[in-house]
Amino acid sequence: MSLGLIAPTISGASAPSGTITIAEGANATPNYILPFYPPAQCTVTNTSGFQVMMYRPLYFFGLGASAAIQPKISTGNLPKYSNHNKTVTIKMKGWKFADGQTVNAQSVMFFLNMYKAVPTGFCTYTAGLGIPDQVASAHGKGNTVVINLKSSVNPLWFTDNELAVITPMADSWDRTSATQKAKCASGAYGAASTIVACKNVQNYLNNLAQNSSSFTNSMWQSGVDGPWRLTSMDNLGNATFQPNAHYSGPQKAQVQYVKLVAFTTATAEENQLQAGNIDVGYVDPSILTSPAPRPGVAGANWGQLSRRYNLVTNTTFANNYMNLNFGKNPGAKYLNQLYVRAALESSIDQASIDKNAFKNYAVPTWSALPPTTPAAESGPIPQPYPYNMTKAESLLTSHGWTNKSGQLVCTSPGTGSSQCGAGISSGDKMALNIEWVSGTPSEDVMMNAILANWSSLGIAMSHTEGTFNDTVGSCPVAYNPSSTFDICNWGGGWLFAPDYFPSGEPLYLTGAGSNSGLYSDPTMNRLIKQTLASNVKLTAYGNYTATSLPVLWDPLNTGTGEIIKTLKSSIGFQDTLLTSTPEYFHY
């Protein structure tokens, strides 16, 4: 459980004072500092909960309850589209990095040049689409960047999902060693020499960015243009921030210190809440004695905390799912059959899980579109596979499976409509393994309930548990071809940040950077691409993600955050994009 906890009052204007102590999610600690991040490090913990405090993106989205673009706290002015939406012009505001360098066009070109050189090194890369593959040319001078595209784009998609991922980077990072500078930032876009330089720079920075002992060094901190600078961090994930005196944005820090505190379990964090040692934290919903009255509305707090803390909740702009491995794992031949995926999905009792595991602090999901997707972007998506164990059993037995003493056995091999399917032989026994994140009781309750239902169908289930960082690191099959898991649940699904338009190309296009399970479907490819070139609704795409099941959908936790009553904020404490913005907090 990871809350981007960020109660309404006015902002103070006095000198920063006091300390805010924020609990990190159980087993979810920051482990990557470079804002050009690969898929395995593309986590809310790293990006929205850690990096953004120091490094501000070209376009900042979300503040409190809003998921919209925030022009005032973006480093660039809003983009202008011309030439039939094939040319994009961006003017930077001229903010400053901590070392005094201006955040200008070259700072943006640094990111673009690196992306061109190492496209698969970035989380949201989608081959053939967007940046860099759709870019014909790009250049920057002074405070102006011009990007020429090979074809017309949907400006909403391109701003929200392509420009939004750019984080301007300081020249002080343009190096291949502690002493050797390079020319990635200043090189011509697409030039062979620039590509070579940027590959070497990315290799150096990527290795350094995984070493938490380097995070407070002068190089990383010289590139800070956000409201906070990191002053200490240990190998457990505990971090201390202080105000960045050079921050150019409108909301300066109002406290002297922000401390992020690491925990291995939710219970350990709850013990610190009871002791009053945490200002912004969370409880696992399993310990609450009263359920939420309705989604997005907090019920009664845990009795021991109610005098000191306010319980808060909200629905994030996200979906939730279990990742499926369509690669070379033993269970892929089963998961490649839609009827098997449909049987698994029909066996997930989301209503019961919402009630019993999450105390109604969750909402059901059944498509890739967030439950809060605006009506202007998509029509309603019907649920194709509601909970129905009888239907689940029928899907399996009608496709050639026989339950023999509690074990499903293929007795009708072949590819016909009533047979087991391609790659499945007579006598095969259906078996699947699943990996999930340890340390969160409500997740354990949910997963054990799901496994019990799957086992009752005759599927031989096995499971392993690991830390969040280990689990999310092993799930992307494209980067871990030896992975043998069949189903993986890192407990967080997909938060639409920094891809704020939920069009799906990073997740479900064939070969996409965050297509963690190697899913490939030509119909899905076509529906996604339709939304990128023209301003069409996402309804058809959303429906197909519900019926084709590229993943297994499960409840989306709405969060159960705890805020100490003396802490104030001008934007509220629940951020719909889970972005950490403690500069808006004060006592």
N, C-alpha and C positions, 0 to 999 in steps of 0.2 A: 504494500500500500504506500503510495507516494503522493503526498498532497503538496501542490504548489501554493502553499498557504500564504497568502499575501495580504469593519465595524464602524462604523462610519462616524467620523467627527471631522474637525478641521485640521489642516496641517500646521505644525508649529514652525516658527521662523527663527528660533533661538539656535545657539551654537550646539553642535551635536553633543549629546551626553547620554549615558546609560548603555546598557548591553541588551541585545535581543538574542535569546538562545533558541535555535530552531532545530527540531529533531529531524534527522534524515530518515528515510524509509528503512524498515527492517531489512538488513542485508543488502541495502541499495546505497552504495557510497560512490561519490565521484571518482572516476578513474581515468579521465581523459580531459586535457585542457585546451587543445587546439580546436578552434571553431571550424576547421575543415576536417570533419570527423567521418570515419568509415562506418559501415553498417553495424559492426559489432559494438561500437561505442556510441551509437545513435540512440541514446536513452534520455528520457525526461530528466533523470538525475543529472546527467552530464550537461545537457544543452539548456533546458529551461530552469533547472535548479541550481546551476553552478556557473557555467560559462557566461550566461547572459548578465550576471551581476557585474562582470568585468568588461566583457566585449559586446558592444551593441551592434545589432544587425543593420543592414541598409534600411530595411523596413521592419518596424516593431509592430507586432500584432498582439492584441489582447491587453486588457487592463481591468482588473476586477471582474465584473460580470460580463464585460464586453469581449467579443472575439474579433472585433473589427481592427483594421489598420489604425495605428496611432501616429499621425503625421508629426506631432510636436516632439515626440521622443524617438523619432527615426533619424538616422544620420544623414539621410538623403531626402530631398524634396520629392514629392510625388512624381512618378514617371510620366512622360508625355509620349503618346503613340502617334505615329504618322506613317505616310507611305503605305496606306491600306493595312495598318497594324504590322508592318514589317520592320519598322525602325523605332527604337526606344531611346529616348534621351533622358538622362538623369543628371540633375545638378545637386552636388553635395553642399551641405550647409557650412562646411569649414570648421567642424569641431576639432578638438585637439586630443592627440594621444598623450599619455602621461609623460613621455619624453619630449614633448613640445612639438612633434611633427603634426602637421595638419592632416586631418582625415579627409583626403581629397580623391580625385579620380584615380591616381596611381594606387591608392589603398584598395579601391575596388578592382582595378586591373590585376593586382597581386592575386586576389582570390580567383578571378576569371582565368588568369594564365595558369594557375595551379590546377584548376578544374579541367582546363583543356589538356593539360599534360597528363593528369592522372584521374580520368573521369571515374573509374571504378573505385577510387579511393574515397569517394564521397557518398554519404548515406542515401541521398534521394536520386542518384543518377539513373536515368532511363535511356537506354540506347536508342538513338535516332530521334529523340524528342527533347525539346527545351534546350537548356544550357548543359553542355557546350555543343552538342551535335547539331542543333538547329541554328547555330550562330554562324553567319557567313563572314562577319568581321566585327571587331570591337576595338575601340581606341579611346584613350582618355587624355585630357589635357586640362591643367588647372583644376577646376571643380566640376568639369563636365565629362560625362561618359556617354558615348554613343554606341549602341549595339544594333547591328544590321542583321536581320534574320533571313533565312532562306525561303520562308513562306509566311503567310499571314497567321496570326495567333489570336486566340481569345484573350483580350487584355486582362480580364479578371483572373483567368487561370495563370497567365504568365507573371503577373504581379504577385499573386498570392503564393504560387508554388515554385517559381523560378527565381525571380528577383529577391523574394523574401528569404531565400536560403543563403544569400550572400552576406558575409560579415567582412567589412573592410579590415585589412591587416596592415600592421605597421612595417615600415622598411627595416626596422631592427630585427625582424624575424627572417629577413631575406638572407639566409646564410646556410652553409653546408657543414659548419662546425662552429665551435665557440669563437674561433678566430678568423674563419674564412667567410667573407661576404660573397653574395651571388647577385644575379641579375634576373631574377624571376619577376619581381614587381615592375621593373622598368622595361622589360623586354617587349618586343612587338608581339601582339596576340597571334598565336599560331605559327610563329617562326620556329624553325628547327632548333636554333640556339636557345630560344626561350623555353621550349619544351624540355630540352636536356637540362637546363638550369633548374626548372621547376620540379622535375622529377627528383633531382638530387636534394633540393630544398625540402620537398615533401617527405622524402625518406628520412632526412635528419630530424625534421620537426615531429614526424609521426612517432619515431622511436623515443624522442625526448618527452612527448606529450603523454606517454604511458607511464612515466616515472614520476610518481607523486612527490618525490623528494626534490624535483626540479621546479615544482609549480610556483614557488615563491621567488625564484631567481630573477635577476634584473631583466633578463631578456623577455620572459613572459609578462612581467609587470610593466615593462616599458610600452607594451602594446595595449594597455588598458585605456579604453575611452568611455567606459561605463561609470556608474556612480560609486563603485566599490573596487578596492584593491585587496588582493590576498596577502596577508602578512604571516600566516603560519598554517601548516598542514602536516598531519602525521600519516603514517602508512595504514592507519585504521580508517581514515576518512574524516577525522575531526579537522575542521577548518575555521580560521578566524579571518574576518574581513574588517577593514577600516575604510572610512570615506576616501574617495579619490578627490584630492583637492583641485585637480585639473578638469573635472567633469564639466562638459559644456552644456549638458541638458538642463531642462527647466526644473526638475525636482531633485534638489540636493539631499544628501543623507541627513537624517535628523537624529541619529544615535551614533555613539562613538565606536561601538563594536557590534558586529553580527557574528554569532558563533553557530556553526553547523555541527551537530553532535551525532556521531555514528552509533548505531545499535544493531545487534545481530538478531534480535527477536522483538516482536511487538510488546511482549510481556516486560522485557527489560526497559523499554521506553515508557511503558505505563507506570512502572515503579518510580521512575524519575519524575513523571507528572505528579504522582501522589506526594512525592517529597517536595514539590514546588520548584524543581530545578530546571524546568522547561517553560518557555514562554509561548512558543508556537509548536504544537505537537499533534498527536492523534491517538485514538484508541481503536483497537480492533472492535468492529461492531458486535462481535460475539459476546462481549462482556456487558453490553448495554442491557438493562432490565426492561426497557420500554422500546417498542419499535418506532420507526419514523411514521408520522401520521400519513405522509404521502411523499413521493419522490421529490427530493430537493428541499424538503422542510425538515429541520431537526426536531426530534422529540426530546424527552427528558434526558438530562445528562446522567452519567454514571454518578451514583450518590456521593462517592468519596471526592469527586472533583467539582461538584456543582457550586460550592461556595467560592471557588477560586477561578474557575474556567467557564467560558461559554462554549457550547458544542455547536459546530457549524458544519454545513454540508452543501453541496451543489452538484449538478450534472455537468461534467466536462464535455468539451467538443471532441469526442473520441468514440471509438467502438471497442469491443472486447472480444477476444477470440483465443482459441487454441490453434497453434500453428501445426500444419500437416507436412510431413516429409514425403515428397513425391520423387525422391532421388533413388539411391541404390540400397536403401534400407530394406530389411526383410519384410516389413509390413506394407511396402509401397504397392505391391500387387493387389492388396485389398483396398487401400485408400484410393487407388486409381479408379475404382468402381463407384460411380455416383450413388448407386443404391446402398452401398456400405456406408458412405458418408451420410446419406439421408437417414439410415437406421441409427447411426451414432447421434446425429443431431436430434432426432425424434425421441431419443432416450434421455435428453437433458431436461430435467424438470425445473425450468427457470423460475417459475412462480414459487415452488417449494424452496429453492435455493435462496431466492430473494428474501423469503420469510425466515427461514431457519438458519442460514449461514450469515446473512447480512442484516437481519432485523429490519428489512425494507429499505436499507441504505444501499439500494442497487436498483437498476432498471433492466428489463430484458432487452436483448439485442438479437437481430436476425439478419442484418445486412451490413455492408461496409459503411453505410451512411450513419453518422452520429444521430442519436435520438433527437437532438436539438437542431438538426439541419433545417435551415429556413425554407418556408414554403416556396419562396422565389427560386430556390435551387433544385428542389425535388418535390414531386407529389408523394402521397402515402405509399409505403411499401408493405404489402400484405405478408403475413408470416406463412411460408409454405410448409414448414415442418414443425408444427406445435407438438408439445409433449404428448406422446401416445405410444406406450410400450407394445400394445397389440399391433399397431401399424409397423413399428420397428421390427418386431419378430416376423411379421408377414413379408416385409421387404427382403429379409434374408432367406426365409424358407421358399419363397417364390422364385428365388434366383439360384436354386440348386444346393442349398445348404440344409443339412439335417442335424438336429441336436441329438447327439449320442452321449448319454450320461453326463449332460452338462457341458459338452464341448461341441461347437459347431464344426462339422466336417463337410467338405465339398463332395457331394455324391452325384452331381451332374455337371461335369466340366464342359467348357466350351464357351463360345461367344454369342450364343443365342439369347433371346429376351428372357428365357427362364433358366439360364445357365450361369455358372459362377463368374465367368468373365475371363478376359485375356490374361495369360500368365499363371492362372490358378489350375492346379492339377487335381485329379481325383484323389481323394484321401487327405488333401491339405487341411490342416486344422487352423482355423483363424486365431491368430495371436497378435497382440499389439502391445508395445511398451510406450510409456509416457513419462516425461520428465517435468517436474514443476518446482517452483520456488518454495523453499522452506521458511519457517519462522513466522508465518501469519496464520493464526488459528482459523479465521473465516475461510481462507483459501483452502486449508486442509479439509474443512467440513464440506465445502463444495466439491472438491476433487474426489474425496472418498465416496460421496453420494453418487457422483457420475460413474465412478469405477464400479460401484456396486450394481448399478443398472446395466452397464455394459457386460459385466460378468454374468448377470442373470440371463442375458441373451445367449450365452454360450461362448463368448469371446474370452480367450485366455489373456488376462491383463496382468502386466507387471509394471512397476514404476520405480523411479529414483527421484531423489530430491537434492537440490543444490542451492547455493547462494544466488541472489539475483544476478550479480555480475557474471558468475559462471554459466548460469542457465541462458541468459540473453546472449552470451558470447558463443555458446555452442549451437544455438538454434538456427542461425543462417546457414543452410546447407551449401549454398553456393561458395561460401568461404570455408566450410568445413566438410569437404566431400566424403570424409570417412565417417561422418555422423551416422549413427545407427538408430537414433530415436525415431519413433513413428509419429508421436504427437508431443508437442512441447508447449507448455503454458508458463510464460514468464510473469503472468499476473497483471499485465498492464495493457494488453492489446495495442492499439495504435492511437496516440494523441495526434491530432492534425496540427502539428507544429514541428518544423517550419513549413510544411505544406498545408496551407490553411484552407484551400479549396479542395473538398474531399472527392477528387476525381479518380483517384486510385492508381495512377500510373506508376508511383514508386513501389506499389505493393503487388499488383496483379498482372501487369504487362509482362510478357515473356522476356526474361533476362533482366528485369528491373533490379536496381541496386538493393532494394529492401524486400524483394520477392523471396522471402526466407525459405520457402519450401519447394522452390523450383516449379511452381504452378505454371501451366501453359495451356491457353485455350484461345483459339482464333476468334470466337465470338466475343469473349471478354476484351481482347485486344481491340477489336473494331469498335465496341461500345465506348471504351475509354477514349480512344483517339477522336471520336466524334465530339467529345466535350472539350477538347483542347484547341481545336481550330475554329470553332464557332460557339456562340453563346446559347447552348442548348441545355435543357434541364437534365439532371442526373438520374431521373426516374428509371429509365431503361437499364442503365448501368446498375443502379441500386437493386432493382428486381433480380438482375442476373446474378449478383453476388449472393442474394438470398437463396435462389434456386439451385445454382451450380456448386455452392459450398467449396470455395477455394480454401476455406478454413472452417473450423467448427465454432459457431457463435455461442457465447455464454454471457451471463449477466455483467453489466458494467457497474462497478462499485462507485457510488456517488461520494464516498469519503465521509469520514467522521473525525473532523479536526477539532482540536482543543486550543482555545486562545485565552491567555491569561487576561483577566478583566481590566487590568490597569493599562493594557496596550490599546492604542488608538490607531485609526487609519482613515484616510480620506477616500479610499477606493474599495473598502471591504476586505475581508480576509480570505475569500475563496476565489481564486482566479480560474476562470473557465478553461484557460490554456495551461494551467499549472506553472505559470512563470513566476519566478521568485523576484519580487520587487520590494524589498524591505525599506527602500528609501522613502516609501510612503507611510512608514510606521513611526510612531513616536509615543512617548509616555505622557 
